[in-house]
Amino acid sequence: MKTMVVWRTVPGKYKSAVEQFLKTGGPVPAGVKRLGRWHVPGSVLGWHLMDGDPAAIAEHVAEWAEFLELEVYPVIEDDAAGAAATKVHGG
């Protein structure tokens, strides 16, 4: 399952978050593939798009919860969203 994680650094934890990221690189667990990760330069905001086992993604999110406020969203692509909309609204 594709999952978008939106993150913001916890107030007062920016330096710790950066140190942890530089130390580990933020690897994803087995069973998860990173599709992209983006940072807003000079800010505390970023996005991480992953594909894989939801339980493994939950593990990854838990690893960063000390440093980051995280919003986790399962996401689907246009074709799947269009098919669902067509079932509901016809087309």
PyMOL commands that set and color helices and strands:
alter all, ss='L'
color gray80, all
select helices_A, chain A and resi 14-24+54-64+78-89
alter helices_A, ss='H'
color red, helices_A
select strands_A, chain A and resi 2-9+32-39+45-52+68-74
alter strands_A, ss='S'
color yellow, strands_A
deselect
rebuild
show_as cartoon
